[in-house]
Structures are given as structure tokens and as C-alpha cells.
């Protein structure tokens, strides 16, 4: 899948670092699920309608680049 250019964007980030979120996954799911009003307003086909599935899939996919553990990627930007 290619990336399309964004107006005014000099580069697209490709995170080289990540933190293991395995221990916090349940708390993250619970915290997002607590936003019941927001979640109820989502259409049923929105991926976030299934909170546990959404976060598990998202962090598992990120983890494929980082030793196959659920992660949250980030960049270190020098200033």
C-alpha cells in the first residue's frame, strides 16, 4: 500500500521506538470503554465500536515491528 503526499507535510513518521503495553492493555480497554456516550455515538461499522478488538488489533499490529509484543510506537524528535 503506497502513501499519498500530504500538502505541507515534509515527511511521514516511521516510529523507531515502542513501549510494551501488555501489562496496561486491560486498563486501556477499560478506560476507553468508560467513554460510553462517545462510543454509543459511533456507527456500528466503526472499528472503535468494539473497544477490546480495536485496541488489541491496533497494538498487536504495531508489535509486529517490535518483537511481536503489543506495543505503542513513538518517535524521538530532537529539538
PDB file of N, CA, C and O in Angstrom:
ATOM      1  N   UNK A   1       0.841  -1.173   0.000  1.00  0.00           N
ATOM      2  CA  UNK A   1       0.000   0.000   0.000  1.00  0.00           C
ATOM      3  C   UNK A   1       0.885   1.234   0.000  1.00  0.00           C
ATOM      4  O   UNK A   1       1.728   1.395   0.882  1.00  0.00           O
ATOM      5  N   UNK A   2       0.700   2.097  -0.970  1.00  0.00           N
ATOM      6  CA  UNK A   2       1.504   3.308  -1.058  1.00  0.00           C
ATOM      7  C   UNK A   2       0.974   4.400  -0.168  1.00  0.00           C
ATOM      8  O   UNK A   2      -0.152   4.338   0.326  1.00  0.00           O
ATOM      9  N   UNK A   3       1.794   5.390   0.027  1.00  0.00           N
ATOM     10  CA  UNK A   3       1.382   6.548   0.812  1.00  0.00           C
ATOM     11  C   UNK A   3       1.211   7.721  -0.120  1.00  0.00           C
ATOM     12  O   UNK A   3       2.033   7.932  -1.012  1.00  0.00           O
ATOM     13  N   UNK A   4       0.160   8.485   0.074  1.00  0.00           N
ATOM     14  CA  UNK A   4      -0.033   9.647  -0.779  1.00  0.00           C
ATOM     15  C   UNK A   4       0.534  10.876  -0.079  1.00  0.00           C
ATOM     16  O   UNK A   4       0.542  10.958   1.149  1.00  0.00           O
ATOM     17  N   UNK A   5       1.001  11.813  -0.866  1.00  0.00           N
ATOM     18  CA  UNK A   5       1.602  13.029  -0.328  1.00  0.00           C
ATOM     19  C   UNK A   5       0.544  13.898   0.334  1.00  0.00           C
ATOM     20  O   UNK A   5      -0.572  14.031  -0.169  1.00  0.00           O
ATOM     21  N   UNK A   6       0.903  14.480   1.454  1.00  0.00           N
ATOM     22  CA  UNK A   6       0.025  15.411   2.150  1.00  0.00           C
ATOM     23  C   UNK A   6       0.552  16.823   1.944  1.00  0.00           C
ATOM     24  O   UNK A   6       1.753  17.066   2.062  1.00  0.00           O
ATOM     25  N   UNK A   7      -0.337  17.744   1.640  1.00  0.00           N
ATOM     26  CA  UNK A   7       0.067  19.124   1.410  1.00  0.00           C
ATOM     27  C   UNK A   7       0.746  19.692   2.660  1.00  0.00           C
ATOM     28  O   UNK A   7       0.191  19.618   3.757  1.00  0.00           O
ATOM     29  N   UNK A   8       1.919  20.248   2.498  1.00  0.00           N
ATOM     30  CA  UNK A   8       2.651  20.866   3.599  1.00  0.00           C
ATOM     31  C   UNK A   8       3.401  19.880   4.483  1.00  0.00           C
ATOM     32  O   UNK A   8       4.066  20.291   5.433  1.00  0.00           O
ATOM     33  N   UNK A   9       3.309  18.617   4.195  1.00  0.00           N
ATOM     34  CA  UNK A   9       3.966  17.597   5.007  1.00  0.00           C
ATOM     35  C   UNK A   9       5.347  17.312   4.430  1.00  0.00           C
ATOM     36  O   UNK A   9       5.477  16.979   3.252  1.00  0.00           O
ATOM     37  N   UNK A  10       6.358  17.442   5.246  1.00  0.00           N
ATOM     38  CA  UNK A  10       7.720  17.220   4.776  1.00  0.00           C
ATOM     39  C   UNK A  10       8.112  15.748   4.828  1.00  0.00           C
ATOM     40  O   UNK A  10       8.927  15.287   4.029  1.00  0.00           O
ATOM     41  N   UNK A  11       7.534  15.021   5.764  1.00  0.00           N
ATOM     42  CA  UNK A  11       7.831  13.595   5.858  1.00  0.00           C
ATOM     43  C   UNK A  11       6.750  12.920   6.696  1.00  0.00           C
ATOM     44  O   UNK A  11       6.087  13.567   7.507  1.00  0.00           O
ATOM     45  N   UNK A  12       6.581  11.634   6.496  1.00  0.00           N
ATOM     46  CA  UNK A  12       5.673  10.850   7.309  1.00  0.00           C
ATOM     47  C   UNK A  12       6.499  10.090   8.337  1.00  0.00           C
ATOM     48  O   UNK A  12       7.508   9.475   7.991  1.00  0.00           O
ATOM     49  N   UNK A  13       6.078  10.127   9.599  1.00  0.00           N
ATOM     50  CA  UNK A  13       6.877   9.457  10.628  1.00  0.00           C
ATOM     51  C   UNK A  13       6.859   7.942  10.492  1.00  0.00           C
ATOM     52  O   UNK A  13       5.853   7.351  10.098  1.00  0.00           O
ATOM     53  N   UNK A  14       7.948   7.346  10.812  1.00  0.00           N
ATOM     54  CA  UNK A  14       8.073   5.890  10.875  1.00  0.00           C
ATOM     55  C   UNK A  14       8.761   5.625  12.207  1.00  0.00           C
ATOM     56  O   UNK A  14       9.987   5.669  12.308  1.00  0.00           O
ATOM     57  N   UNK A  15       7.963   5.354  13.215  1.00  0.00           N
ATOM     58  CA  UNK A  15       8.481   5.233  14.583  1.00  0.00           C
ATOM     59  C   UNK A  15       9.553   4.158  14.681  1.00  0.00           C
ATOM     60  O   UNK A  15       9.393   3.043  14.183  1.00  0.00           O
ATOM     61  N   UNK A  16      10.629   4.516  15.324  1.00  0.00           N
ATOM     62  CA  UNK A  16      11.731   3.586  15.525  1.00  0.00           C
ATOM     63  C   UNK A  16      11.804   3.061  16.949  1.00  0.00           C
ATOM     64  O   UNK A  16      12.698   2.287  17.290  1.00  0.00           O
ATOM     65  N   UNK A  17      10.858   3.486  17.777  1.00  0.00           N
ATOM     66  CA  UNK A  17      10.847   3.080  19.181  1.00  0.00           C
ATOM     67  C   UNK A  17       9.425   2.671  19.558  1.00  0.00           C
ATOM     68  O   UNK A  17       8.462   3.083  18.912  1.00  0.00           O
ATOM     69  N   UNK A  18       9.302   1.868  20.598  1.00  0.00           N
ATOM     70  CA  UNK A  18       7.980   1.471  21.066  1.00  0.00           C
ATOM     71  C   UNK A  18       8.082   1.024  22.516  1.00  0.00           C
ATOM     72  O   UNK A  18       9.147   0.644  23.002  1.00  0.00           O
ATOM     73  N   UNK A  19       6.941   1.082  23.190  1.00  0.00           N
ATOM     74  CA  UNK A  19       6.878   0.594  24.564  1.00  0.00           C
ATOM     75  C   UNK A  19       5.887  -0.563  24.621  1.00  0.00           C
ATOM     76  O   UNK A  19       4.827  -0.516  23.997  1.00  0.00           O
ATOM     77  N   UNK A  20       6.237  -1.587  25.365  1.00  0.00           N
ATOM     78  CA  UNK A  20       5.388  -2.758  25.536  1.00  0.00           C
ATOM     79  C   UNK A  20       4.169  -2.353  26.372  1.00  0.00           C
ATOM     80  O   UNK A  20       4.318  -1.844  27.483  1.00  0.00           O
ATOM     81  N   UNK A  21       2.970  -2.579  25.839  1.00  0.00           N
ATOM     82  CA  UNK A  21       1.740  -2.200  26.545  1.00  0.00           C
ATOM     83  C   UNK A  21       0.975  -3.420  27.078  1.00  0.00           C
ATOM     84  O   UNK A  21      -0.190  -3.307  27.462  1.00  0.00           O
ATOM     85  N   UNK A  22       1.630  -4.572  27.098  1.00  0.00           N
ATOM     86  CA  UNK A  22       0.974  -5.801  27.542  1.00  0.00           C
ATOM     87  C   UNK A  22       0.336  -5.631  28.918  1.00  0.00           C
ATOM     88  O   UNK A  22      -0.838  -5.955  29.099  1.00  0.00           O
ATOM     89  N   UNK A  23       1.093  -5.129  29.885  1.00  0.00           N
ATOM     90  CA  UNK A  23       0.588  -5.024  31.256  1.00  0.00           C
ATOM     91  C   UNK A  23      -0.539  -4.001  31.401  1.00  0.00           C
ATOM     92  O   UNK A  23      -1.354  -4.111  32.316  1.00  0.00           O
ATOM     93  N   UNK A  24      -0.594  -3.024  30.526  1.00  0.00           N
ATOM     94  CA  UNK A  24      -1.620  -1.982  30.634  1.00  0.00           C
ATOM     95  C   UNK A  24      -2.794  -2.158  29.694  1.00  0.00           C
ATOM     96  O   UNK A  24      -3.695  -1.319  29.669  1.00  0.00           O
ATOM     97  N   UNK A  25      -2.800  -3.228  28.924  1.00  0.00           N
ATOM     98  CA  UNK A  25      -3.848  -3.408  27.910  1.00  0.00           C
ATOM     99  C   UNK A  25      -5.245  -3.454  28.526  1.00  0.00           C
ATOM    100  O   UNK A  25      -6.149  -2.779  28.036  1.00  0.00           O
ATOM    101  N   UNK A  26      -5.440  -4.230  29.583  1.00  0.00           N
ATOM    102  CA  UNK A  26      -6.767  -4.317  30.202  1.00  0.00           C
ATOM    103  C   UNK A  26      -7.224  -2.963  30.728  1.00  0.00           C
ATOM    104  O   UNK A  26      -8.388  -2.598  30.566  1.00  0.00           O
ATOM    105  N   UNK A  27      -6.326  -2.219  31.354  1.00  0.00           N
ATOM    106  CA  UNK A  27      -6.680  -0.892  31.867  1.00  0.00           C
ATOM    107  C   UNK A  27      -7.018   0.057  30.721  1.00  0.00           C
ATOM    108  O   UNK A  27      -7.929   0.875  30.847  1.00  0.00           O
ATOM    109  N   UNK A  28      -6.300  -0.042  29.616  1.00  0.00           N
ATOM    110  CA  UNK A  28      -6.586   0.800  28.450  1.00  0.00           C
ATOM    111  C   UNK A  28      -7.947   0.499  27.856  1.00  0.00           C
ATOM    112  O   UNK A  28      -8.683   1.410  27.478  1.00  0.00           O
ATOM    113  N   UNK A  29      -8.279  -0.768  27.776  1.00  0.00           N
ATOM    114  CA  UNK A  29      -9.585  -1.177  27.259  1.00  0.00           C
ATOM    115  C   UNK A  29     -10.686  -0.661  28.186  1.00  0.00           C
ATOM    116  O   UNK A  29     -11.696  -0.129  27.725  1.00  0.00           O
ATOM    117  N   UNK A  30     -10.485  -0.821  29.475  1.00  0.00           N
ATOM    118  CA  UNK A  30     -11.474  -0.357  30.453  1.00  0.00           C
ATOM    119  C   UNK A  30     -11.637   1.161  30.394  1.00  0.00           C
ATOM    120  O   UNK A  30     -12.757   1.667  30.473  1.00  0.00           O
ATOM    121  N   UNK A  31     -10.527   1.891  30.255  1.00  0.00           N
ATOM    122  CA  UNK A  31     -10.588   3.354  30.203  1.00  0.00           C
ATOM    123  C   UNK A  31     -11.334   3.836  28.963  1.00  0.00           C
ATOM    124  O   UNK A  31     -12.157   4.747  29.048  1.00  0.00           O
ATOM    125  N   UNK A  32     -11.049   3.229  27.813  1.00  0.00           N
ATOM    126  CA  UNK A  32     -11.742   3.642  26.593  1.00  0.00           C
ATOM    127  C   UNK A  32     -13.213   3.245  26.646  1.00  0.00           C
ATOM    128  O   UNK A  32     -14.073   3.997  26.186  1.00  0.00           O
ATOM    129  N   UNK A  33     -13.507   2.084  27.196  1.00  0.00           N
ATOM    130  CA  UNK A  33     -14.888   1.624  27.312  1.00  0.00           C
ATOM    131  C   UNK A  33     -15.710   2.527  28.228  1.00  0.00           C
ATOM    132  O   UNK A  33     -16.933   2.585  28.103  1.00  0.00           O
ATOM    133  N   UNK A  34     -15.053   3.227  29.141  1.00  0.00           N
ATOM    134  CA  UNK A  34     -15.749   4.128  30.065  1.00  0.00           C
ATOM    135  C   UNK A  34     -16.347   5.342  29.350  1.00  0.00           C
ATOM    136  O   UNK A  34     -17.189   6.038  29.917  1.00  0.00           O
ATOM    137  N   UNK A  35     -15.928   5.595  28.135  1.00  0.00           N
ATOM    138  CA  UNK A  35     -16.464   6.718  27.349  1.00  0.00           C
ATOM    139  C   UNK A  35     -17.718   6.259  26.607  1.00  0.00           C
ATOM    140  O   UNK A  35     -17.793   6.338  25.380  1.00  0.00           O
ATOM    141  N   UNK A  36     -18.700   5.779  27.371  1.00  0.00           N
ATOM    142  CA  UNK A  36     -19.899   5.152  26.807  1.00  0.00           C
ATOM    143  C   UNK A  36     -20.668   6.082  25.873  1.00  0.00           C
ATOM    144  O   UNK A  36     -21.146   5.642  24.828  1.00  0.00           O
ATOM    145  N   UNK A  37     -20.795   7.351  26.230  1.00  0.00           N
ATOM    146  CA  UNK A  37     -21.534   8.287  25.387  1.00  0.00           C
ATOM    147  C   UNK A  37     -20.891   8.447  24.022  1.00  0.00           C
ATOM    148  O   UNK A  37     -21.575   8.444  22.998  1.00  0.00           O
ATOM    149  N   UNK A  38     -19.577   8.587  24.011  1.00  0.00           N
ATOM    150  CA  UNK A  38     -18.850   8.712  22.751  1.00  0.00           C
ATOM    151  C   UNK A  38     -18.990   7.439  21.921  1.00  0.00           C
ATOM    152  O   UNK A  38     -19.289   7.492  20.728  1.00  0.00           O
ATOM    153  N   UNK A  39     -18.772   6.305  22.563  1.00  0.00           N
ATOM    154  CA  UNK A  39     -18.827   5.032  21.843  1.00  0.00           C
ATOM    155  C   UNK A  39     -20.225   4.752  21.301  1.00  0.00           C
ATOM    156  O   UNK A  39     -20.372   4.193  20.214  1.00  0.00           O
ATOM    157  N   UNK A  40     -21.250   5.142  22.058  1.00  0.00           N
ATOM    158  CA  UNK A  40     -22.631   4.925  21.598  1.00  0.00           C
ATOM    159  C   UNK A  40     -22.955   5.755  20.363  1.00  0.00           C
ATOM    160  O   UNK A  40     -23.852   5.406  19.595  1.00  0.00           O
ATOM    161  N   UNK A  41     -22.230   6.849  20.170  1.00  0.00           N
ATOM    162  CA  UNK A  41     -22.491   7.715  19.012  1.00  0.00           C
ATOM    163  C   UNK A  41     -21.808   7.220  17.740  1.00  0.00           C
ATOM    164  O   UNK A  41     -22.083   7.729  16.653  1.00  0.00           O
ATOM    165  N   UNK A  42     -20.932   6.245  17.864  1.00  0.00           N
ATOM    166  CA  UNK A  42     -20.224   5.717  16.692  1.00  0.00           C
ATOM    167  C   UNK A  42     -21.134   4.808  15.868  1.00  0.00           C
ATOM    168  O   UNK A  42     -21.957   4.082  16.426  1.00  0.00           O
ATOM    169  N   UNK A  43     -20.988   4.846  14.559  1.00  0.00           N
ATOM    170  CA  UNK A  43     -21.743   3.890  13.745  1.00  0.00           C
ATOM    171  C   UNK A  43     -21.250   2.471  14.030  1.00  0.00           C
ATOM    172  O   UNK A  43     -20.082   2.282  14.370  1.00  0.00           O
ATOM    173  N   UNK A  44     -22.113   1.486  13.896  1.00  0.00           N
ATOM    174  CA  UNK A  44     -21.736   0.101  14.226  1.00  0.00           C
ATOM    175  C   UNK A  44     -20.545  -0.425  13.425  1.00  0.00           C
ATOM    176  O   UNK A  44     -19.838  -1.321  13.888  1.00  0.00           O
ATOM    177  N   UNK A  45     -20.315   0.121  12.232  1.00  0.00           N
ATOM    178  CA  UNK A  45     -19.192  -0.369  11.422  1.00  0.00           C
ATOM    179  C   UNK A  45     -17.874   0.335  11.760  1.00  0.00           C
ATOM    180  O   UNK A  45     -16.846   0.036  11.153  1.00  0.00           O
ATOM    181  N   UNK A  46     -17.892   1.266  12.722  1.00  0.00           N
ATOM    182  CA  UNK A  46     -16.661   1.930  13.152  1.00  0.00           C
ATOM    183  C   UNK A  46     -15.834   0.930  13.953  1.00  0.00           C
ATOM    184  O   UNK A  46     -16.364   0.285  14.858  1.00  0.00           O
ATOM    185  N   UNK A  47     -14.540   0.785  13.640  1.00  0.00           N
ATOM    186  CA  UNK A  47     -13.707  -0.198  14.342  1.00  0.00           C
ATOM    187  C   UNK A  47     -13.681   0.001  15.857  1.00  0.00           C
ATOM    188  O   UNK A  47     -13.523  -0.965  16.603  1.00  0.00           O
ATOM    189  N   UNK A  48     -13.835   1.249  16.320  1.00  0.00           N
ATOM    190  CA  UNK A  48     -13.784   1.500  17.759  1.00  0.00           C
ATOM    191  C   UNK A  48     -15.055   1.067  18.486  1.00  0.00           C
ATOM    192  O   UNK A  48     -15.087   1.071  19.716  1.00  0.00           O
ATOM    193  N   UNK A  49     -16.101   0.693  17.750  1.00  0.00           N
ATOM    194  CA  UNK A  49     -17.324   0.219  18.394  1.00  0.00           C
ATOM    195  C   UNK A  49     -17.041  -1.034  19.223  1.00  0.00           C
ATOM    196  O   UNK A  49     -17.720  -1.284  20.219  1.00  0.00           O
ATOM    197  N   UNK A  50     -16.048  -1.819  18.821  1.00  0.00           N
ATOM    198  CA  UNK A  50     -15.575  -2.974  19.584  1.00  0.00           C
ATOM    199  C   UNK A  50     -14.259  -2.567  20.232  1.00  0.00           C
ATOM    200  O   UNK A  50     -13.187  -2.769  19.662  1.00  0.00           O
ATOM    201  N   UNK A  51     -14.351  -1.993  21.427  1.00  0.00           N
ATOM    202  CA  UNK A  51     -13.175  -1.411  22.094  1.00  0.00           C
ATOM    203  C   UNK A  51     -12.049  -2.421  22.257  1.00  0.00           C
ATOM    204  O   UNK A  51     -10.914  -2.147  21.866  1.00  0.00           O
ATOM    205  N   UNK A  52     -12.340  -3.573  22.823  1.00  0.00           N
ATOM    206  CA  UNK A  52     -11.288  -4.570  23.067  1.00  0.00           C
ATOM    207  C   UNK A  52     -10.660  -5.028  21.754  1.00  0.00           C
ATOM    208  O   UNK A  52      -9.437  -5.125  21.651  1.00  0.00           O
ATOM    209  N   UNK A  53     -11.488  -5.308  20.756  1.00  0.00           N
ATOM    210  CA  UNK A  53     -10.966  -5.736  19.465  1.00  0.00           C
ATOM    211  C   UNK A  53     -10.121  -4.664  18.800  1.00  0.00           C
ATOM    212  O   UNK A  53      -9.073  -4.953  18.222  1.00  0.00           O
ATOM    213  N   UNK A  54     -10.588  -3.417  18.889  1.00  0.00           N
ATOM    214  CA  UNK A  54      -9.871  -2.298  18.274  1.00  0.00           C
ATOM    215  C   UNK A  54      -8.478  -2.141  18.883  1.00  0.00           C
ATOM    216  O   UNK A  54      -7.478  -2.112  18.165  1.00  0.00           O
ATOM    217  N   UNK A  55      -8.421  -2.039  20.210  1.00  0.00           N
ATOM    218  CA  UNK A  55      -7.116  -1.819  20.845  1.00  0.00           C
ATOM    219  C   UNK A  55      -6.196  -3.027  20.714  1.00  0.00           C
ATOM    220  O   UNK A  55      -4.998  -2.867  20.482  1.00  0.00           O
ATOM    221  N   UNK A  56      -6.733  -4.217  20.856  1.00  0.00           N
ATOM    222  CA  UNK A  56      -5.906  -5.425  20.729  1.00  0.00           C
ATOM    223  C   UNK A  56      -5.319  -5.521  19.326  1.00  0.00           C
ATOM    224  O   UNK A  56      -4.128  -5.789  19.166  1.00  0.00           O
ATOM    225  N   UNK A  57      -6.148  -5.302  18.314  1.00  0.00           N
ATOM    226  CA  UNK A  57      -5.669  -5.361  16.933  1.00  0.00           C
ATOM    227  C   UNK A  57      -4.629  -4.280  16.670  1.00  0.00           C
ATOM    228  O   UNK A  57      -3.580  -4.550  16.085  1.00  0.00           O
ATOM    229  N   UNK A  58      -4.919  -3.063  17.101  1.00  0.00           N
ATOM    230  CA  UNK A  58      -4.016  -1.929  16.872  1.00  0.00           C
ATOM    231  C   UNK A  58      -2.634  -2.194  17.482  1.00  0.00           C
ATOM    232  O   UNK A  58      -1.616  -2.059  16.802  1.00  0.00           O
ATOM    233  N   UNK A  59      -2.603  -2.567  18.749  1.00  0.00           N
ATOM    234  CA  UNK A  59      -1.309  -2.731  19.415  1.00  0.00           C
ATOM    235  C   UNK A  59      -0.594  -4.014  19.000  1.00  0.00           C
ATOM    236  O   UNK A  59       0.634  -4.084  19.061  1.00  0.00           O
ATOM    237  N   UNK A  60      -1.345  -5.021  18.582  1.00  0.00           N
ATOM    238  CA  UNK A  60      -0.715  -6.236  18.053  1.00  0.00           C
ATOM    239  C   UNK A  60      -0.048  -5.929  16.715  1.00  0.00           C
ATOM    240  O   UNK A  60       1.068  -6.378  16.454  1.00  0.00           O
ATOM    241  N   UNK A  61      -0.736  -5.164  15.868  1.00  0.00           N
ATOM    242  CA  UNK A  61      -0.136  -4.794  14.576  1.00  0.00           C
ATOM    243  C   UNK A  61       1.106  -3.935  14.763  1.00  0.00           C
ATOM    244  O   UNK A  61       2.109  -4.134  14.078  1.00  0.00           O
ATOM    245  N   UNK A  62       1.045  -2.980  15.690  1.00  0.00           N
ATOM    246  CA  UNK A  62       2.248  -2.190  15.976  1.00  0.00           C
ATOM    247  C   UNK A  62       3.375  -3.115  16.414  1.00  0.00           C
ATOM    248  O   UNK A  62       4.526  -2.941  16.014  1.00  0.00           O
ATOM    249  N   UNK A  63       3.034  -4.091  17.235  1.00  0.00           N
ATOM    250  CA  UNK A  63       4.036  -5.003  17.786  1.00  0.00           C
ATOM    251  C   UNK A  63       4.723  -5.882  16.765  1.00  0.00           C
ATOM    252  O   UNK A  63       5.801  -6.412  17.032  1.00  0.00           O
ATOM    253  N   UNK A  64       4.118  -6.047  15.598  1.00  0.00           N
ATOM    254  CA  UNK A  64       4.750  -6.864  14.563  1.00  0.00           C
ATOM    255  C   UNK A  64       6.123  -6.316  14.186  1.00  0.00           C
ATOM    256  O   UNK A  64       6.991  -7.067  13.741  1.00  0.00           O
ATOM    257  N   UNK A  65       6.321  -5.025  14.359  1.00  0.00           N
ATOM    258  CA  UNK A  65       7.622  -4.414  14.060  1.00  0.00           C
ATOM    259  C   UNK A  65       8.566  -4.436  15.255  1.00  0.00           C
ATOM    260  O   UNK A  65       9.750  -4.131  15.116  1.00  0.00           O
ATOM    261  N   UNK A  66       8.049  -4.796  16.429  1.00  0.00           N
ATOM    262  CA  UNK A  66       8.835  -4.718  17.662  1.00  0.00           C
ATOM    263  C   UNK A  66       8.723  -6.018  18.459  1.00  0.00           C
ATOM    264  O   UNK A  66       8.073  -6.054  19.504  1.00  0.00           O
ATOM    265  N   UNK A  67       9.346  -7.067  17.974  1.00  0.00           N
ATOM    266  CA  UNK A  67       9.451  -8.359  18.669  1.00  0.00           C
ATOM    267  C   UNK A  67       8.107  -9.034  18.960  1.00  0.00           C
ATOM    268  O   UNK A  67       8.007  -9.845  19.881  1.00  0.00           O
ATOM    269  N   UNK A  68       7.088  -8.705  18.188  1.00  0.00           N
ATOM    270  CA  UNK A  68       5.778  -9.364  18.290  1.00  0.00           C
ATOM    271  C   UNK A  68       5.157  -9.318  19.686  1.00  0.00           C
ATOM    272  O   UNK A  68       4.560 -10.297  20.135  1.00  0.00           O
ATOM    273  N   UNK A  69       5.294  -8.196  20.361  1.00  0.00           N
ATOM    274  CA  UNK A  69       4.558  -7.955  21.609  1.00  0.00           C
ATOM    275  C   UNK A  69       3.698  -6.718  21.394  1.00  0.00           C
ATOM    276  O   UNK A  69       4.090  -5.835  20.631  1.00  0.00           O
ATOM    277  N   UNK A  70       2.532  -6.622  22.045  1.00  0.00           N
ATOM    278  CA  UNK A  70       1.696  -5.431  21.877  1.00  0.00           C
ATOM    279  C   UNK A  70       2.463  -4.176  22.303  1.00  0.00           C
ATOM    280  O   UNK A  70       2.996  -4.104  23.410  1.00  0.00           O
ATOM    281  N   UNK A  71       2.507  -3.211  21.419  1.00  0.00           N
ATOM    282  CA  UNK A  71       3.288  -2.006  21.690  1.00  0.00           C
ATOM    283  C   UNK A  71       2.544  -0.741  21.293  1.00  0.00           C
ATOM    284  O   UNK A  71       1.545  -0.780  20.575  1.00  0.00           O
ATOM    285  N   UNK A  72       3.061   0.386  21.783  1.00  0.00           N
ATOM    286  CA  UNK A  72       2.657   1.706  21.324  1.00  0.00           C
ATOM    287  C   UNK A  72       3.922   2.367  20.786  1.00  0.00           C
ATOM    288  O   UNK A  72       4.836   2.676  21.550  1.00  0.00           O
ATOM    289  N   UNK A  73       3.976   2.583  19.472  1.00  0.00           N
ATOM    290  CA  UNK A  73       5.190   3.161  18.886  1.00  0.00           C
ATOM    291  C   UNK A  73       5.270   4.664  19.124  1.00  0.00           C
ATOM    292  O   UNK A  73       4.256   5.332  19.329  1.00  0.00           O
ATOM    293  N   UNK A  74       6.487   5.179  19.095  1.00  0.00           N
ATOM    294  CA  UNK A  74       6.701   6.615  19.227  1.00  0.00           C
ATOM    295  C   UNK A  74       8.011   6.984  18.555  1.00  0.00           C
ATOM    296  O   UNK A  74       8.846   6.128  18.262  1.00  0.00           O
ATOM    297  N   UNK A  75       8.167   8.267  18.322  1.00  0.00           N
ATOM    298  CA  UNK A  75       9.401   8.794  17.755  1.00  0.00           C
ATOM    299  C   UNK A  75      10.098   9.660  18.782  1.00  0.00           C
ATOM    300  O   UNK A  75       9.453  10.256  19.645  1.00  0.00           O
ATOM    301  N   UNK A  76      11.392   9.726  18.692  1.00  0.00           N
ATOM    302  CA  UNK A  76      12.170  10.676  19.482  1.00  0.00           C
ATOM    303  C   UNK A  76      12.574  11.791  18.524  1.00  0.00           C
ATOM    304  O   UNK A  76      13.260  11.557  17.530  1.00  0.00           O
ATOM    305  N   UNK A  77      12.141  12.989  18.839  1.00  0.00           N
ATOM    306  CA  UNK A  77      12.391  14.136  17.956  1.00  0.00           C
ATOM    307  C   UNK A  77      13.324  15.098  18.670  1.00  0.00           C
ATOM    308  O   UNK A  77      13.001  15.614  19.741  1.00  0.00           O
ATOM    309  N   UNK A  78      14.460  15.331  18.082  1.00  0.00           N
ATOM    310  CA  UNK A  78      15.404  16.279  18.656  1.00  0.00           C
ATOM    311  C   UNK A  78      14.962  17.714  18.383  1.00  0.00           C
ATOM    312  O   UNK A  78      14.459  18.026  17.304  1.00  0.00           O
ATOM    313  N   UNK A  79      15.152  18.564  19.354  1.00  0.00           N
ATOM    314  CA  UNK A  79      14.802  19.975  19.160  1.00  0.00           C
ATOM    315  C   UNK A  79      16.013  20.856  19.339  1.00  0.00           C
ATOM    316  O   UNK A  79      15.912  22.077  19.214  1.00  0.00           O
TER     317      UNK A  79
END
